[in-house]
């Protein structure tokens, strides 16, 4: 029978091109990629076997005229046809972190392996009994393929594995180990393979099955392997997205794992010194060295990730030799430090390397991801440390548990407002105060606002915190009867996230109405950097708030790049000079600059608050310069409500 085997040839070309592309794009690293490569290789060999078992192969005669040669090729084809599904299941399991669940559970392991073993036995028996297929001589040189009585068993085993794979992929999707796009791409394999297989069964002269599978391999490459999502193009290592998915799978599967973070320090200065191209070359060399130094420890699953900003993560999953890996980590530091040479000069690089044992030291993927985001805050340079050695340090613990700490504080009302009096140089008494939020954790003590405010802005919880601040200040103004203490208004900070809320002015108006507080009793502060962020939206919110009767202060003026044109465009009633400007008054030149700055700001019609004044000399100097308000430890520190009220009374305010 004449066979149309050109589609098999096309499949070989497609699969070979795909393999070549994977290697050229450095996608041969990592167990996920390697599992996919194994699948593609199986399909490639299967396509070759399909040709060897059925094509004319005149150029191979007399070998192709041998019945034994054809039977061996066909046996190999039938074995690989079923084995391709087991490799597919293995690939899906590797990518989703679920394969160990199959091989560790006796029932699933038997369901996975027994049919394949049965297939092997049937193929061996077929050489003598011809129960699956056989070849007969046609003429002097040609041979003809014939189906055996029990060929249906091979087909049944193939359909069994197809069903097994279908259930496994669907299970992974239901349990959120796969997103919709990857799930759809993996499901496409089944209808294409089944349709192509049945066409080839009904029309054995058309060898179409392998071409169909080659197309599905391309689809998997585009949508599942997806290098733009899973591979960092700068280093060839796996990406941050792949890291988050991988560690989530580790914890969901309750696997043992070891993560070694390695951070190249001072990357901004290194990039500026080397230039972008040489900087990328350096990152690639670091990536290659991580692979070379640790590849000998072949655990069940090993992957290298690049998480950006100079941070690498080497993840070992399953059984591993912790002592051996840690010894290698210690030995690799001096090699990494002397890694890069530019124009004959060897750069001395700095690395912070830390190992984490899962689940002993970290028991959730969120905690591990948080560690990666705040990694270098407490890790010493140029020495290997374990996470358990770092955990006792308060800063390290706080930075890696901020989201939990903030959520707990919101739920259990652990925030407290402190107030720092502000002195009026004109009235010579305290006439206002700044409201400052504080957070105290039972185990960790006071948490710095410099830590939890940025974290709250990032997570979005700043909106709940901000609402608490405004309500609590209103409550204090009303219950404390501040008007009778001489305190005319309280300064309250607004974050950029709050200012981005289109209904923020209405929320503030409603809260003030709830507590029956006049708008001029609260003056809102916004930082200079915050006003630079989406300035039009912030300005719109500020104008809505001032329309309600509240005033605005520009906080921390001088802490960054001060844009006077931007300052003039915002409705500021008060401008607060940052403490860094006060601390910078050390010589005549700095005093002259400050004198001109004050004169310029006053020409804009704004009142001035000087922050961070800690001695009498500077307090008197700013008073002589006509600054209306002074705030700082020279007069008073921030204090809780009851202390603030006592301070106001003892100072004879009002």
N, C-alpha and C positions, 0 to 999 in steps of 0.2 A: 504494500500500500504506500502511495506517495504521501509524504508528510510535509506540511507547511511549518517549517521550523524557523522561519525568519523572525518571528516574534520572540522566540527564545534568544536569538542573536541580539535583537534590540534590547531585551531585558538585561543581557550580559553587559552591553554597552552602557545602559542607564545605571546599573548597579556599580559597575567599575568606576564610572564618572563620579557617582555619589561617594564612594569610598575615597577616591582621590581628593575630592573636595573636602571631606572631613579631615583628612590628614593635613592638607594645605592650610586649613583654617584652625589648626591646632586643637581640633575637637576629638582627638584620640585619647585625651586625658580624662580621668574621672570614671568611676564605675558605671554611671548612667550612660555616658557616651560609649564606653567599651561594650556595654550590654547591647546597645543599638548597633554598633559595628559588628558584633557577633551575629546579630540577626541578619544584617545585610550580607555578610560573608556566607551564611547558610543559604540565603536566597541565590547568591551568585553561583555557589557550588551546585545547588539544586538545578539551576538553569542549565549548567554544563552537563549534569547527569541526564537531564531530560533530552538533550541533543544526542548524547552518547547512546542512550537506550533505543532511539527511534529514527534518527536521521540517517540518510544513505551513507555518508562518510566514505565516499569512494576513495578519498585520499589516504584513508587508514587501512585499506585492504592490504593483506588478507585478515588483519585483526578485526575489522568491523564485520567480517563474514563469519566470525566465530560465535556460535550460540552461547558458549560460556561467557565470553566478553559481554554480550548483550544482557545476559542474565545478571551478571555482577553489576553492570551499570543500572539496570532496572531495579535491582534489589536496593542499591544505594539510593536511587531516586525515591523509592517508596519509603525507605527509612527516613530520609531527610524531609520528605513531604509532611510526615507526621511530626518529626522532631522540630520543624520550623515553628509549629504552634507552641511546643514546650519552650522554645527559645523566646518566642513572643511573650508568653506568660512571664518568663524570667525577666525580660526587659521591662515589662509593665511593673512587675514587683520591685525591681531595682529603682525605677524612677519614682515610685510612690512609697518606697520603704516598707512594702508589705510582703516581700518574698520570703523573709524569715518566718513570717506567720504561717506560710504554707509548709515549709520544710520542717518547722519545729512541731507542728501539730500532726500527730501520727495519722489521723484520718485523712487530712488534706494531703499529706506526703504520699500516702498510698494511692489516693485518687490521682495525684499528679504523675507518679512514676510507673504504677502497675500497667496501664495500657501501653506505654512505650516499651516496657519489657516484653509484654505480650506480642507487640509488633515485631520486635527483634527475633523472638522465638519462631513466629510464623514465617519470617523471611528466611531463617536458617533451614526450617523444615521444607520450605518451598524448593530448595535446590535439588532435593531428592523426590519430593512428592508432587510438585507442580500444582499446589493447591491455590496459589494466588495468581500466577501467570506462568507462561512458558513460551518458548520460541520454537518455530519449525522452519525447516529448510524450504526455500522456494527457489527452484533452479539450482544452479551450481554455486552461486556466490551470495545470493540474497537470503535474508532470514525474515520471518514474519512474527510479530507480537500477537499472542493470544491470551485472553483473560481466563483465569482459573475459576473453579467452582466457588472458592471462598474469598475471592477478591473483595467481596462486600465487607469482610471483616476489617480490611485495611481502610475502606471508605468509612465504615462505622466509627473506627478509632479516630479518624481525622475529624469527623463531625463531633465526636465526643470532646476532643480537645478544643474545637471551635466554640462549643457551648461552654466549656470550662473557662476559656479565655473571655468569652462574652460576659459571663457572670462575674468574673474577677474584675474586669474593667468597670462594669457597672457598680460593683461594690465599692471600688476605689472612688468613683464619682460621688456616690451617695454619702460616703464618709469624708468628702471634701479633700481627698488626696489628689484629685484632678479637677481642673477648672473646665468650663463648658467647651472651650475651643479644643483643648487636648483630648477631652472625652469624645467629642465628635470626630476628631481625626483618627483616634484609635478605633472607633466603632466602624469607620469606613472600610477598614480591613476586611470585615466579615462579609458584607454583601458583594464586594468586588471579587474576593477570593472564591466565594461560593458560586457566583455567576460564571466566572472564568473556568472553575473546575467542572461545572456541569456542562458547559459548552464543549470542553475537551472530552468529557465522558461520552456525550452524545455524538460528537464528531472527532474521533480520535486522530483524524488526519490533521486537525488544526491545533497546534501546540500554543495555546493562548494563556494558560494559567499563570506561567511565570511572568509574562508581561504585565498581567493584572497586579501581581504581587510587587513587581518593580515600581509600578505607579503608586501603590500604597506606601512603599518605602520612601518615595519622594514626598508624599503628603506628610508622613511622620517626621521627616527631616525638617520640613517647613514649619509645622505647627506644634510639634511636640519637642523635638530637639531644639528648634528655634534658636540659633546662635545669638541673635540680637537680644534675646531675653535671658538666656542661660549662660552665655559666655561673655566675659569682659574682653572687649576687643583690644585693650591696651596691653594686657598681660597674657591672654590665652587661658587664664584660670577661670573658674566658674564665677558667676556674677552674684551680686548681693541678693537679687531676687531668688536665685537658685539656693542661696544659703538659707534664707528664711524658710523656703519650702522644705529644704532638707532637714533643718533642725526641728521643724514642726513634725515631720514624719518620724524622727528619732523618738520624740517624747510620746507621740501617739502610739508607736509600736512598743514603747517601754523598753527600748534597747539600751545596752551599755554603750558608751561612746567617750571619746577623748577629743577635746578641741584645743588646739594650740594656736593662740593669736600671736602674730608677729607684726609689730608696727614700726615702720620707718619714720623716725622723728625728723622735725624741721623740714618737712617736704616743701613748704612755700619757698624757703631760701634756697633749697636744693634745685627746685624747678627754675627759680629766677637765675641761678648761677649757671646751670647746665643748658638751659633752653629746653623747649618742649620735646624735641626729637630725642635728645640724649637722656632726658628724664624718663621717657617711655622705654628707652633701651635699658636703663637701670632697673625699672620695674620688671621688665621681662627677664633680666638676669637674676633678680631676686626670686621670681616665680620659678625659674628653671632650677635654681639652687635648692629651693624647698622640695621640689620633686626629687632631685638627685640625692639629697641627703636623707630623705625619709622613705623612698620607694622600696627599700629592702624590707620594711615592715608591712608585709602584705596581709592586712586584716581582711575581714569579710567585705569591707567597704571603705575606701579611702578617697577623699576629694580635697582639692585645694581651691579656695575661694579668694577672690579679691574684692574687698568691701569698700574700696575707694579711700582716698586720703592716706595712702600708704599702709593701709591695714590689710593683712592677709589672715586667713583662717584655714588651718589644716585640720580636717575632721576625719577621725578614725572611728569607724563604727563596727560593732561586733567584738570578737575576741582580739585582744592586742596585748603586747608586752609593754606595760607602762614604764617599767624601769629602763628598758632599752630605749624607748622613745625619748624619755627625759634626759638620758645621757647624751643622746644625739642632739637634742635641743641645746644642751649646755655647750657641746662641742661646736655647734654650727655658728654660735654668736661671733667668735673672732673671725671666722671665715666670711661671714656676711659683712662685718665691719670693714674688711679690707677688700671688698668685692670689686669695686669700680675704679678704673684707671682712666684719667682724662689727660691727654697730652703728656703721658709719662708720669703724671702725678697721681698717686693713689689717694682717693678720698677716704677719710675716716668717718664712716657712717655710724649713726646711733640707732639702736633698736630696743624696743620694749617687748619682751616675750613672756607670755603667761599661759600656763596650761590649766585646763578645766576638766575635771572628771565628772561625767554625767552618769547617773543622777545624783551621785554622792554630794557634789558641791553646788550644783544648780539643778533645780527640779522643774523648770518650766521653760518652754521655748521663748516666751516673752522676756523672761529674766536674762536669758542668754543673748537675745537680740539687744536688749538694753545695755548689757555689758559691752557689746561690740560698738554701740553708739557713744559710750562714755569711757571707752577702754583705757585711754592713756592718762586718765586723771590721777592715778595713784600707782601705776606700774613703774618700778625703777628701771633705769636704763642699763642696757648691756649686761644683764644677768637674767637667768631663767628663774621665774617664780611660779608657784601654784596659786590658784585663786583662793584656796583655803588659807594661805598665808597672808593674803591681802584683805580678806573679809573683815577681820577685826577693826580695821581702820575706818573710823566713822564716815569720812568723806566718801570713801569707796563704796561703802554700803548704801549711803544715802543716794548717791548718784545713780546707782544701779537698781534702786527701788523707789524712785521718786513718784512714779505713776501710782503705785500701790499706796504710798504714804499720803499723797494728795487725795486720792479717792477715799481713804480711811478718814482723813481730816474733814472732808466735806460731809461724809456720812455721819460722823460722830461729833461734829461741831467743835473741832479742836483749834480752829483759828481764833485769834484774839487780837483786838486792836490796841495799839499803843499810840500815844500822842506826844509829840515833841513841841513845846512852846516856841513861838516865834515873837521876837522882841521888836517893838516899834520904836525907832529912834526919834520919831517926832513926838509921840505921846509918852515916851520913856516908861513904857510898861508893856506887858504881854497882851497882845490883842488878837492873836490867832494861833493856830497849831496845825501841824501836819499829821494826818492819820497814817499810821504805818502798820501793816499787817504782820503778825507773827504766828509761827507754827511750832508747837512743841509736841514731840513724839515721846511716848512713855519710855521706849528703849533708847532712843537716839538723842533725846534732849531737843534743844532749839535747832530748827532747820533754817538756814539762811535764806532770806527772800531772794538773794542773788542766785540760789539754786532752784527753788521751787516755782518762782514766777516764770522764768523762761520755759520750764517744763510744762507748766499749766497752760501757757500760751500755745505751746506746740500741740498739746493734747486737746485743747479746746475747753478744758475745765476752768480756764480763767474767767469765763462768762459767769459761772456759778460763784466763783470766788469774788469777782467784781460786784455782783449783786449783793452778796453778803456784806461786803465792805460798805457800800452805800447805805444799806438798810441799818447796819449796826451804828454807823456814824449818825444817822438821823435819829435812831433810838437814843443814843448818848446825848445828842444836843437837846432832845426833848426832856429826857429823864434827868439829866444833869443840870438843867436850867442854866446852860452856859452863858446866856445873855446877861445874867446877873453876876457873872464872874469877870466880865469885861472882854470875853472872847467873842469877837465880832463874826468870825468865819473860820471854817476848818478846810484845810487843803486835802483833797482826796485825789489819789492817782487813778488815771484811766489808762488802760493798756491799748495798744494799737488794735488788738482783736475786738475790744469793746467799741472802739471808734469806727470800726468797719461795719457795725450793725446798723442797718438803715433805720431801725426803730429805737435806737438807743436814747434819743432825746425824749421820746414818749415814755419809755421805761423809767427814766429818771424823774420825769414830771409826775408819774403815777406814784412812785415811792415817796417823793417829797409831799405829795398830797395825802398819802396814807398816814404820815407822821405829822402832818400839819407844820411843815418846816418851810420858811421863806426861802426862795431860791438864792438870795444873796448871802445866806448863812453857809453855803458850800461853794468853794472855789475849786474847780477841777484842774489837775495837773496832767500834762502830757509831755513826754520827753522829746528832745530835739530829734533824735533818730526815729522815733515813732511817727513824728509829723512828716518825715521824708518818705514814709512808706505809703504808697497809693494816696498821695497828698490830696487829690481832688475829693476822694471819698471821705477822708479824715476832716478836711475843711468843711465839707457839707454837714457832717455830723456836729462839728464844733459850732457852726453858725446856728443850727437848730437848737442846740443846748443853750447858747447865749441868748437866743430869742426868748427862751423860757425864763431868763433872768439870772442864770448862773454865770459866773466869771470863769476865765481860764488863765492858768499860769504855764509858762514854758519852763519845764524842769530841766536841770542838768545842763544849762547853757554853757558851752565851752568844753563839754566832755568829748565832743567829736569835732567834725568839720562844721564850723558855724556859717551858715548861709544866711546873710542878712536880708537878702531879697525874699527868701522864704519866710524868715521871721516876720517881715513887714506884711506879708500876705495873710497872716493868721491873726485872729482877734484876741491877742494876748493882753490881759490887764496887768499881769505881773510877769517879770522874767527873773528866774532864779539862777544865780551864778553858781556853777558847780564847784564842789570842794577842791577839785584839782587845780582850779584857777587860784583859789585862796592859798593852797599849799605851795603854789609856784611863785609866790611873792618873796623873793630872796635877795633882790638887788634893785638898784635905782631904775634900771631898764624895765624890769618886770612891773614895778610900781607905775612907771610912766605909761606902759601899755594898758594896765588896768584902769588908770585914770581916764585914758582916751576911750576905752571900752564903755565905762560907766557913762561918760558924757554922750557917747553915741546912742546908747540904749535909752537914756533919758530924753534924748531929742526925738525919739520915736513915741514919746508920751507914756511909756510904761513905767510902772513902779518896780523897784529892784529888791529882791530878797537875796542875801548873801548866805550861802550854805557852808557848813563845816568850819565855822569860826571857833577856834579853841583857845584864844588868848586875848587879853585885854587890849594889847597894842593894835592888833588887827581890827578888833571890834570898834575901837575909837577911830581908827583911820577910815574905815568904811562909813562910819557915822558922819565924819567930817566931809566925806565925798558926797554926802546927800543921799545915800542908800536908805530907803524907807524902812527895811526890815532886816534883822539879823537872826540867823538860826544856827545853833551849834552847841557843842558841849560846854563852851564858855558860860552860856546861860543855863542850859538844861539839856539833859539827855532824854531820849524817848522813854515814856513810862506808861504803865497800865492806867486804866481809868481812875481808880481810887487814888493812886499816887498823884496823878495829874490834877485831880480836884483839890487834893491837899496842898499841892504846890501852888495852885492859883490862889488859894485862900491865904497861905503863908506869905505870898508875894504881894498881898494886899491889892490884888487885881480887882478893879471896880470899887 
